[in-house]
Each structure stands twice: as structure tokens, then as C-alpha cells.
Amino acid sequence: MASKINIETYPGNIINNEFVSTPTTRHSIDPATGKPLYEVPVARKEDLDAAVKHARASFKSWSATPFEDRSKLLLAYADAVEANRTDLERLQTMEQGKPLSLAQTEVNMALTWLRQFATMEVKSEIIEDTAERTIYSTFPPLGVCAAIVPWNWPILLGLGKVGPALMTGNTVIMKPSPYTPYCNLKLGEIAMSIFPPGVFQVLSGDDSLGPWITEHPGIDMVSFTGSIPTGKRVAASCAKTLKRYVLELGGNDAAIVCDDVDISKCLPKITTLAFLNSGQICMLPKRIYIHEKIYDQFRDAMVEFTKNNIKTGGGFEADVVVGPIQNSMQFDLVKDMYSQIDKAGWKTALDGKARDGAEGYFMEPAIIDNPPEASRIVVEEPFGPIVPIMKWSSDDDVIERANALETGLGASVWSKDLVRAEKMARQLSAGSVWVNSHFDVAPNVPFGGHKESGIGMEWGIEGFKHYTNTRSLWVWKKTFD
């Protein structure tokens, strides 16, 4: 029977299956109320050194643990997380701000991912097999991996790094975002009763902890999800010790809506995804290109749907889609983007603004009506509930516009003509491209970014291989008498 967590207690970081307190603590803010949450530890350099020491020591035995045994432990861990899911979901809504229903979706996904990961094994591949020799590609684990987790989707994206690291035989240190440390610390606490000491550790800290991790000579690989500017700093820091890294960075996804779509069928999904998690997901439709023949009809229907179905409010309120912006820094960035409506003279199909009198960081959804292609709202990822819609007429032109930015995380094409849609989709420069959908992800399907949206892939066997080295093994069959 899995032990139950207490979401109000944070006795320390999880190092070698023990709670380690720190002289300094800090707290995050409930973005729906502006009120402080619980005190959590602030890791020191010596705490990281201790975690790395234990991770390196446990790597020797963990990497030699049979795949089947690692799989059983990961499944046991998934069961333990599930036993605590109600508390984790409420905690996620408190610290991140997302609606409770979306927190439940995130936990559902995380459990599915863990259980799928437990079945996925990176096996040796035979390159050549003759009477003289057999040549293999083998994939030994790297050693100690660090999982640097963002604040927008911390449970899934945290465990989405931990699972592949552990299943490929590595030990892992997870670093939560300072804005959302609570669920990740509790996930580490749950792991204490499942995994051997030093295999899965969690360190909560301030802005110093990330650079300490990326520069640490005892860490062999970093998996980072976050902004493009920070990702570039991570890459530069990792280069000092030539440690491996995977970067999943920002996106500004284009969704191309063709003139033959059934608006009533595709519009609800496109609109809901545009505002999901208050726009704070990197793989949402952020630039919506609508064919000029249906533009006015689509725009008016999108406005009407948003008014009637996209409710803004606290995450524990019923039927909320747009919760608060997660933190004050992001709130200010989103407010600045909204301020451009008047400064740049953008036409709005739906006005959006900061909610007057709200204690938390609330922004009402906004739809910008056919702004110039060079506008900030088109070129920059707002990471808030504000989305531009633009007209197009030529397939070649809209593909060029969709590909024009230095981001390339996701993109989609919507059309009844699947031949046309797939032809367009194959020309889009993005790590994930969908036809008649957007933001589909699965644990067995790799995802990552083109251009400045990232380096490497997460998930799938291809993602698992990023947690391994590639080793060529030559076995000559002749003997020497």
C-alpha cells in the first residue's frame, strides 16, 4: 500500500532517499490569489555535490539492474503516484494555477507515460552479421542525468524526463522550477519508498541551482525544457564539460485552416487549444492562418465560441478554461503584449484585458484580427491567452509564412482534402506536425523542435537514446590457436 503524502509539509530536499533540510527556505505564490504557499528548501552547492556523489555511487548498481526489475519498480512508482493523485492534482492547481480538470488530465497523462515507459527498452541493434563477425550498435547509459523542469506542465514534463532516464539505466536528479516546486518535491518523496537510494533525487532551489547543475562535472547529461534564451545559456554551460543535453524550447506554432473545412467541427478544438492552460504551453496553436474564403465566418464563430465557452477564473471554479497566468514575471510580459493592441493599432476581434480587482494574475482572452505579419503578436510567442488570426489565399504563401520564424516546435494543417493537407504538412519545418489536429503527444512518439525550438528529442525510443551513449561492438568469430 503506497504511503500518503501530506501536501502541506516540505521537510527538505530528497537526497539519497532522505530529507535534507536547508538553512534557507522560500515559498511560491498561488497565482489565483496572490497568497504565499508552503516553505520549501533552497539547495546549496554542497547539497548538489552530495546528490551527485550519491547518484554516481548508485549508478554502478542501478545500471546493472536488469530491465525487467527497473520496469517493475517504475510500475510500482506509477501505482504510488496514482494512490496520491487527488492530493497532487489539487496541489498542481494551487501552485500552477491551471484548472483542476486540466491538472487531472496532466496526472492521467503522466501515469500513462510512466506505464508505457516501463515497457520500452533500448536494445542492441545488429549492423552486420556474417560468418566472420557480428557488429552491434549498443546503447549504454550515460551516468547521472539532470531533469530541469518548467513551471507550465511540471508533473508530466518532470516524470517525462525521469522515466526515460531511469529505464535506460541512469540515475536522475530532478530540479523543479522555483515557481512550481511543490508537486515535484512530492513526486520525489513518493519515490523514496520505491527506488534504491541515490537513484531518483529532487533538489529545490533558487536561480543559482540551474547553472550549478549545468556546469557540474559530475553530471553527464541535462534534459531541459524552457525558454529559448535560457536554453541557449544551458547549451553554453554544458559545453564547458562537454556534457550531453536535450533542449525542448519555445514554440510559436502555426495552424493552417483551409477553405474546405467544416467550421463547426474544427473550430471548437482549435479555439480551446489556443487558450488551454491560459496559452502557457509551447505546443499550442499560437498563429492561426485562416483561408480568406472562410475568414470572416471563422473569425465570428471563434469570437462567439470564446465568449460562450472559454471561461476565465480560479482553477477550482467550475468549467474554467483560462486560469491565472502562473507568475508575476510572466503576467507582466503578457500585459505588455496586450498593451501593444493600442500602441500598435491592432484590430481586435475580441478585446482582452487584465481582470480588474482580481487578486491573482488573470487575463481575459483576446483575439487579434489579421495583424501584419511582422507584428509582435505574430513574431513572438506571448505565452498567454492572446492569439492572432490571419488571412491567406495561396498554399505556397501560407507555408512560407508558417515557416518564416526561427521557431519550429509544432504546426498543423486542417482540411477535408487529406492529400492536399499531407502535402502541405510535409513542407512545414517543425518537430511535430498534425493534420486535422494539434498538440497530440504520446509516450512512444518522439517530439522536439526544429531550428531554435530545441536540440534532440524527448520520448519514444529515439528520445530514450538521448539518455545513452552509442557504442559500436565488433565481435570477430575467428579464434586464435
C-alpha positions as CSV (number, residue, x, y, z in Angstrom):
1,M,0.0,0.0,0.0
2,A,1.5,3.3,-1.1
3,S,2.1,5.9,1.7
4,K,0.0,9.0,1.5
5,I,1.7,12.4,1.2
6,N,0.9,15.5,3.2
7,I,0.9,18.4,0.7
8,E,1.5,21.0,3.5
9,T,4.8,19.6,4.7
10,Y,8.2,20.1,3.0
11,P,10.9,18.9,5.4
12,G,13.7,19.1,2.9
13,N,15.2,18.1,-0.5
14,I,15.3,14.4,-1.3
15,I,18.9,13.3,-1.3
16,N,19.8,9.6,-1.1
17,N,16.3,8.7,0.0
18,E,16.4,11.1,3.0
19,F,15.0,14.5,3.6
20,V,17.8,17.1,3.8
21,S,16.8,20.5,5.2
22,T,18.5,23.7,4.2
23,P,19.3,26.9,6.2
24,T,17.3,28.9,3.8
25,T,13.7,28.3,2.6
26,R,11.5,30.1,0.2
27,H,7.9,29.9,-1.0
28,S,5.9,30.3,-4.2
29,I,2.7,32.2,-4.8
30,D,-0.8,30.8,-5.5
31,P,-1.3,32.6,-8.8
32,A,-5.1,32.7,-8.4
33,T,-5.0,34.5,-5.0
34,G,-1.5,36.1,-4.8
35,K,-1.1,34.5,-1.4
36,P,2.1,32.6,-0.3
37,L,2.2,28.8,-0.4
38,Y,4.4,26.5,1.7
39,E,8.1,26.9,2.6
40,V,10.4,24.8,0.5
41,P,14.2,24.2,0.7
42,V,16.8,26.3,-1.2
43,A,19.6,24.0,-2.2
44,R,23.2,24.9,-1.5
45,K,26.1,24.0,-3.7
46,E,27.1,21.3,-1.1
47,D,23.6,19.8,-1.4
48,L,24.1,19.4,-5.2
49,D,27.5,17.9,-4.6
50,A,26.1,15.4,-2.2
51,A,23.3,14.4,-4.6
52,V,25.7,14.0,-7.4
53,K,28.0,11.9,-5.2
54,H,25.2,9.6,-4.2
55,A,23.8,9.4,-7.8
56,R,27.3,8.4,-9.1
57,A,27.6,5.7,-6.5
58,S,24.2,4.3,-7.1
59,F,24.7,4.3,-10.9
60,K,27.0,1.4,-10.7
61,S,24.3,-1.0,-9.3
62,W,21.3,0.7,-11.0
63,S,22.9,0.5,-14.5
64,A,23.5,-3.2,-13.9
65,T,19.9,-3.8,-12.7
66,P,18.0,-5.9,-15.3
67,F,15.5,-4.1,-17.5
68,E,12.7,-6.2,-16.0
69,D,13.5,-5.2,-12.5
70,R,13.7,-1.5,-13.4
71,S,10.4,-1.9,-15.2
72,K,8.7,-3.4,-12.1
73,L,9.9,-0.5,-9.9
74,L,8.7,2.1,-12.4
75,L,5.3,0.5,-12.5
76,A,5.2,0.4,-8.7
77,Y,6.1,4.0,-8.6
78,A,3.3,4.8,-11.1
79,D,0.9,3.0,-8.7
80,A,2.2,5.0,-5.8
81,V,1.7,8.3,-7.7
82,E,-1.8,7.2,-8.6
83,A,-2.6,6.5,-5.0
84,N,-1.8,10.1,-4.2
85,R,-3.2,11.6,-7.4
86,T,-6.1,13.6,-5.7
87,D,-3.7,15.5,-3.5
88,L,-1.2,16.0,-6.3
89,E,-4.0,17.4,-8.6
90,R,-5.2,19.9,-6.0
91,L,-1.6,20.9,-5.3
92,Q,-0.9,21.3,-9.0
93,T,-3.9,23.7,-9.3
94,M,-2.8,25.7,-6.3
95,E,0.8,26.1,-7.4
96,Q,0.5,26.3,-11.2
97,G,-3.0,27.8,-11.5
98,K,-4.4,25.5,-14.1
99,P,-8.0,24.4,-13.8
100,L,-8.4,21.3,-11.7
101,S,-9.8,19.3,-14.7
102,L,-6.5,20.1,-16.6
103,A,-4.4,19.1,-13.6
104,Q,-6.3,15.8,-13.6
105,T,-5.6,15.4,-17.3
106,E,-1.9,16.0,-16.7
107,V,-1.8,13.4,-14.0
108,N,-3.6,10.9,-16.3
109,M,-1.0,11.6,-18.9
110,A,1.9,11.2,-16.5
111,L,0.6,7.8,-15.4
112,T,0.1,6.7,-18.9
113,W,3.6,7.8,-19.8
114,L,5.2,6.1,-16.9
115,R,3.5,2.8,-17.6
116,Q,4.4,3.0,-21.3
117,F,8.0,3.9,-20.5
118,A,8.2,0.7,-18.3
119,T,7.7,-1.4,-21.5
120,M,10.2,0.5,-23.6
121,E,13.7,-1.0,-23.9
122,V,16.6,0.3,-26.0
123,K,18.0,-2.9,-27.4
124,S,21.3,-3.5,-29.2
125,E,21.0,-3.3,-33.0
126,I,22.8,-5.7,-35.4
127,I,24.6,-3.7,-38.1
128,E,26.3,-6.7,-39.7
129,D,26.2,-10.5,-39.1
130,T,28.4,-12.7,-41.2
131,A,30.4,-15.9,-40.8
132,E,33.4,-13.8,-39.8
133,R,31.9,-11.2,-37.5
134,T,28.9,-9.6,-35.8
135,I,28.8,-5.8,-35.4
136,Y,26.3,-4.3,-33.0
137,S,25.3,-0.8,-32.0
138,T,24.8,-0.9,-28.3
139,F,23.4,1.8,-26.0
140,P,25.0,2.0,-22.5
141,P,23.6,4.6,-20.1
142,L,25.3,7.9,-19.7
143,G,25.5,8.1,-15.9
144,V,24.0,10.9,-13.8
145,C,21.2,12.8,-15.6
146,A,19.6,16.1,-14.6
147,A,16.0,16.9,-15.3
148,I,15.3,20.7,-15.3
149,V,11.6,21.1,-15.3
150,P,9.4,24.1,-16.4
151,W,6.6,25.6,-14.5
152,N,3.8,25.2,-17.0
153,W,3.4,21.4,-17.0
154,P,5.6,20.2,-14.2
155,I,4.3,16.8,-13.4
156,L,4.2,15.4,-17.0
157,L,7.4,17.1,-18.1
158,G,9.2,16.2,-14.9
159,L,8.3,12.5,-15.0
160,G,8.6,12.6,-18.8
161,K,12.4,13.1,-18.2
162,V,12.7,10.9,-15.1
163,G,11.1,7.8,-16.7
164,P,13.4,7.5,-19.7
165,A,16.5,8.3,-17.6
166,L,15.7,5.5,-15.2
167,M,14.6,3.0,-17.7
168,T,17.9,3.4,-19.7
169,G,19.9,2.7,-16.6
170,N,20.8,6.2,-15.5
171,T,20.3,7.9,-12.1
172,V,18.5,11.2,-12.1
173,I,18.3,14.5,-10.2
174,M,15.2,16.5,-10.8
175,K,15.2,20.3,-10.4
176,P,11.7,21.9,-10.2
177,S,11.1,25.4,-11.4
178,P,11.3,27.8,-8.4
179,Y,7.8,28.9,-9.4
180,T,6.3,25.4,-9.1
181,P,8.4,23.3,-6.7
182,Y,5.7,21.6,-4.7
183,C,4.5,18.7,-6.9
184,N,8.0,17.7,-8.0
185,L,9.2,17.6,-4.4
186,K,6.2,15.3,-3.5
187,L,7.0,13.1,-6.5
188,G,10.5,12.7,-5.1
189,E,9.1,12.0,-1.7
190,I,6.9,9.2,-3.2
191,A,9.9,7.8,-4.9
192,M,11.8,7.4,-1.6
193,S,9.8,4.2,-0.8
194,I,10.2,2.7,-4.3
195,F,13.7,3.2,-5.7
196,P,17.1,2.4,-4.2
197,P,18.9,5.4,-2.5
198,G,20.6,7.8,-4.9
199,V,18.6,6.7,-8.0
200,F,16.0,9.4,-8.0
201,Q,16.6,12.6,-6.1
202,V,15.0,16.1,-6.1
203,L,16.6,19.4,-5.4
204,S,14.5,22.6,-5.0
205,G,16.5,25.8,-5.2
206,D,16.7,29.4,-6.5
207,D,18.1,30.7,-9.7
208,S,21.6,29.6,-8.8
209,L,20.8,25.9,-8.9
210,G,20.3,25.6,-12.6
211,P,23.8,26.9,-13.5
212,W,25.4,24.8,-10.8
213,I,23.8,21.8,-12.4
214,T,24.7,22.6,-16.0
215,E,28.4,23.3,-15.0
216,H,28.8,20.4,-12.6
217,P,31.5,17.9,-13.8
218,G,29.8,15.0,-12.1
219,I,26.6,15.3,-14.2
220,D,26.7,13.6,-17.5
221,M,23.5,14.8,-19.2
222,V,20.9,17.6,-18.9
223,S,17.4,17.5,-20.2
224,F,15.9,21.0,-20.1
225,T,12.5,22.4,-21.0
226,G,12.1,26.1,-21.0
227,S,12.6,29.3,-23.0
228,I,14.9,29.8,-26.0
229,P,17.1,32.3,-24.3
230,T,17.6,30.1,-21.2
231,G,18.1,27.1,-23.4
232,K,21.0,28.8,-25.2
233,R,22.6,29.5,-21.8
234,V,22.1,25.9,-20.8
235,A,23.9,24.7,-24.0
236,A,26.8,27.1,-23.5
237,S,27.1,26.0,-19.9
238,C,27.0,22.3,-20.8
239,A,29.7,22.9,-23.4
240,K,32.2,23.6,-20.6
241,T,32.3,20.0,-19.6
242,L,31.0,18.6,-23.0
243,K,28.1,17.0,-21.2
244,R,25.2,15.8,-23.3
245,Y,21.9,17.8,-23.4
246,V,18.4,17.8,-24.8
247,L,16.6,21.1,-25.1
248,E,12.9,21.4,-25.6
249,L,12.4,25.1,-26.1
250,G,9.7,27.7,-27.0
251,G,7.4,27.4,-29.9
252,N,5.1,29.7,-31.9
253,D,3.0,27.1,-33.7
254,A,1.2,27.8,-36.9
255,A,-2.2,26.3,-37.5
256,I,-3.3,26.5,-41.2
257,V,-7.1,26.3,-41.8
258,C,-8.0,25.5,-45.4
259,D,-11.2,26.8,-47.1
260,D,-12.9,23.3,-47.3
261,V,-13.1,22.7,-43.5
262,D,-16.3,22.1,-41.6
263,I,-16.0,25.1,-39.3
264,S,-18.4,23.8,-36.7
265,K,-16.3,20.7,-36.3
266,C,-12.8,22.0,-36.2
267,L,-13.3,25.4,-34.6
268,P,-14.0,24.2,-31.0
269,K,-10.8,22.3,-30.9
270,I,-8.6,25.0,-32.4
271,T,-10.1,27.7,-30.2
272,T,-9.9,25.6,-27.0
273,L,-6.3,24.6,-27.7
274,A,-5.3,28.2,-28.4
275,F,-6.4,29.2,-24.8
276,L,-5.6,25.9,-23.0
277,N,-3.6,26.5,-19.8
278,S,-4.0,30.2,-20.5
279,G,-1.9,29.8,-23.6
280,Q,1.0,28.6,-21.4
281,I,2.0,25.5,-23.4
282,C,4.7,25.7,-26.0
283,M,2.9,23.4,-28.4
284,L,-0.4,25.2,-28.8
285,P,-1.7,26.9,-32.0
286,K,-0.2,30.4,-31.5
287,R,-0.6,31.8,-35.1
288,I,-3.9,30.8,-36.8
289,Y,-3.9,31.2,-40.6
290,I,-7.5,31.1,-42.0
291,H,-8.2,30.9,-45.7
292,E,-9.7,34.2,-46.9
293,K,-12.8,32.5,-48.3
294,I,-13.9,31.5,-44.8
295,Y,-12.0,34.1,-42.7
296,D,-14.9,36.3,-41.7
297,Q,-17.2,33.3,-40.9
298,F,-14.4,31.5,-38.9
299,R,-13.5,34.7,-37.0
300,D,-17.0,35.5,-35.9
301,A,-17.6,31.9,-34.9
302,M,-14.3,31.8,-32.9
303,V,-15.3,35.0,-31.1
304,E,-18.7,33.6,-30.2
305,F,-17.3,30.3,-29.1
306,T,-14.7,32.0,-26.9
307,K,-17.3,34.3,-25.3
308,N,-19.6,31.3,-24.5
309,N,-17.2,28.5,-23.7
310,I,-13.8,29.9,-22.7
311,K,-14.4,30.9,-19.1
312,T,-11.7,32.7,-17.1
313,G,-11.3,32.1,-13.3
314,G,-9.6,30.3,-10.5
315,G,-8.6,26.7,-11.1
316,F,-11.1,25.3,-8.5
317,E,-14.1,27.1,-10.1
318,A,-16.4,25.0,-12.3
319,D,-15.9,25.0,-16.1
320,V,-12.9,27.3,-16.1
321,V,-10.6,27.0,-19.2
322,V,-8.4,30.1,-18.7
323,G,-6.8,30.1,-15.2
324,P,-4.4,32.7,-14.0
325,I,-1.0,33.4,-15.6
326,Q,1.4,31.4,-13.5
327,N,3.7,34.1,-12.0
328,S,4.1,37.8,-11.8
329,M,7.0,37.9,-14.3
330,Q,5.0,36.2,-16.9
331,F,2.0,38.3,-16.1
332,D,3.9,41.4,-16.8
333,L,5.2,40.0,-20.1
334,V,1.6,39.1,-21.1
335,K,0.3,42.5,-20.0
336,D,3.0,44.1,-22.1
337,M,1.8,42.2,-25.2
338,Y,-1.8,43.2,-24.5
339,S,-0.6,46.9,-24.3
340,Q,0.5,46.6,-27.9
341,I,-3.1,46.4,-29.0
342,D,-3.5,50.2,-28.6
343,K,0.2,51.1,-29.2
344,A,0.5,49.2,-32.5
345,G,-3.1,49.9,-33.5
346,W,-4.1,46.2,-33.8
347,K,-7.7,45.5,-34.7
348,T,-9.3,43.2,-32.1
349,A,-12.0,40.6,-32.9
350,L,-12.2,40.0,-29.1
351,D,-10.9,42.5,-26.6
352,G,-8.9,41.1,-23.7
353,K,-7.5,42.7,-20.6
354,A,-6.2,42.2,-17.1
355,R,-9.2,41.4,-14.9
356,D,-9.9,44.4,-12.7
357,G,-9.9,43.9,-9.0
358,A,-8.6,40.4,-9.2
359,E,-6.1,39.3,-6.5
360,G,-4.4,36.8,-8.9
361,Y,-2.8,37.1,-12.3
362,F,-5.8,36.9,-14.5
363,M,-6.0,37.9,-18.2
364,E,-9.2,37.7,-20.3
365,P,-8.7,36.0,-23.8
366,A,-8.0,38.3,-26.7
367,I,-8.2,37.6,-30.5
368,I,-6.2,39.9,-32.8
369,D,-7.9,40.4,-36.2
370,N,-5.5,39.9,-39.2
371,P,-2.5,41.9,-37.8
372,P,0.6,42.5,-40.1
373,E,2.9,39.5,-40.4
374,A,5.7,41.5,-38.7
375,S,3.7,42.3,-35.6
376,R,5.0,41.3,-32.2
377,I,1.9,39.2,-31.7
378,V,2.8,37.1,-34.7
379,V,6.6,37.0,-34.4
380,E,6.8,36.5,-30.6
381,E,5.3,33.7,-28.5
382,P,3.1,35.5,-26.0
383,F,2.6,32.5,-23.6
384,G,-0.7,34.0,-22.6
385,P,-4.4,33.9,-23.7
386,I,-3.9,36.2,-26.7
387,V,-3.9,34.8,-30.3
388,P,-3.7,36.4,-33.8
389,I,-5.7,35.1,-36.7
390,M,-4.5,36.0,-40.3
391,K,-5.9,35.6,-43.8
392,W,-4.2,33.6,-46.6
393,S,-5.1,32.6,-50.1
394,S,-2.1,30.6,-51.6
395,D,-0.9,27.3,-50.3
396,D,2.7,28.2,-51.1
397,D,2.4,31.6,-49.5
398,V,1.0,30.3,-46.2
399,I,3.6,27.6,-45.9
400,E,6.3,30.2,-46.4
401,R,4.7,32.4,-43.7
402,A,4.3,29.5,-41.3
403,N,8.0,28.6,-41.8
404,A,9.3,32.1,-41.6
405,L,10.2,32.2,-37.9
406,E,13.2,30.8,-36.1
407,T,10.9,28.6,-34.0
408,G,9.7,25.2,-35.2
409,L,8.2,23.1,-32.5
410,G,4.7,22.2,-33.8
411,A,2.4,23.1,-36.7
412,S,-0.9,21.8,-38.1
413,V,-3.0,21.8,-41.3
414,W,-6.8,21.5,-41.3
415,S,-8.6,20.3,-44.4
416,K,-11.0,17.7,-45.7
417,D,-8.6,17.0,-48.6
418,L,-6.1,14.7,-46.9
419,V,-3.8,14.6,-50.0
420,R,-3.5,18.4,-50.1
421,A,-3.2,18.6,-46.3
422,E,-0.4,16.0,-46.1
423,K,1.4,17.6,-48.9
424,M,1.3,20.9,-47.0
425,A,2.2,19.3,-43.7
426,R,5.3,17.7,-45.2
427,Q,6.6,21.1,-46.1
428,L,6.3,22.6,-42.6
429,S,9.5,22.9,-40.6
430,A,8.5,21.7,-37.1
431,G,9.3,18.7,-34.9
432,S,5.6,17.7,-34.7
433,V,3.1,18.3,-37.5
434,W,-0.5,17.3,-37.3
435,V,-3.3,17.0,-39.9
436,N,-6.7,17.9,-38.6
437,S,-5.5,18.1,-35.0
438,H,-2.9,19.8,-32.9
439,F,-1.0,19.1,-29.7
440,D,-1.3,15.3,-29.9
441,V,1.5,13.7,-27.9
442,A,2.2,10.1,-26.8
443,P,4.9,8.4,-24.8
444,N,6.1,6.2,-27.7
445,V,6.2,9.1,-30.2
446,P,9.3,11.4,-30.1
447,F,8.9,15.1,-30.0
448,G,11.2,18.0,-30.2
449,G,11.9,21.2,-32.1
450,H,13.5,22.3,-35.4
451,K,15.6,25.5,-35.5
452,E,15.6,27.4,-32.2
453,S,12.8,25.3,-30.7
454,G,15.3,22.8,-29.5
455,I,18.0,20.2,-29.9
456,G,17.3,16.4,-29.6
457,M,14.1,14.6,-28.9
458,E,12.0,13.6,-25.9
459,W,10.1,10.3,-25.6
460,G,9.8,7.4,-27.9
461,I,12.8,5.1,-28.4
462,E,14.5,7.9,-30.2
463,G,14.1,10.1,-27.1
464,F,15.3,7.2,-24.9
465,K,18.5,7.0,-26.9
466,H,19.4,10.6,-25.9
467,Y,19.9,9.2,-22.4
468,T,22.5,6.7,-23.7
469,N,25.9,6.6,-25.5
470,T,26.2,4.8,-28.8
471,R,28.8,2.2,-28.8
472,S,29.9,0.0,-31.7
473,L,30.7,-3.5,-30.7
474,W,32.8,-5.7,-33.1
475,V,32.7,-9.4,-32.3
476,W,35.1,-11.4,-34.5
477,K,34.2,-15.1,-34.7
478,K,37.6,-16.5,-35.7
479,T,39.7,-18.0,-33.0
480,F,43.4,-17.8,-32.4
481,D,45.1,-21.1,-31.9
